[in-house]
Amino acid sequence: MALVRLPASMREFSKDKPEVRVAGATVREVVDDLERQCPGLKARLLDEHGAVRRYLNLFLNDEDVRFLGGLDAKVAATDRVTIIPAIAGGA
């Protein structure tokens, strides 16, 4: 099972667990299983069209899923999916 790392701002859905083991052969299936285990989280990850929200980055191991086929990117049982909220700012 793949490992999903959650940012602190989303751990309310996982009962404060920083990581959740999930099943799935693609990022989309991983998100679906994550929703099954942590209800309400999918709406924080995906927009109304089913795409990754603009202000979030999903990484499969060390690569942004947008460059790996998006939600259809293949996931192995030993992979790590990391959710990283985008950071804005500057002077």
Secondary structure, DSSP 8 states (H G I E B T S, - for coil): -EEEE--GGGGGGGTT-SEEEE--SBHHHHHHHHHHHSTTHHHHHB-TTSSB-TTEEEEETTEEGGGTTGGG-B--TT-EEEEEE------
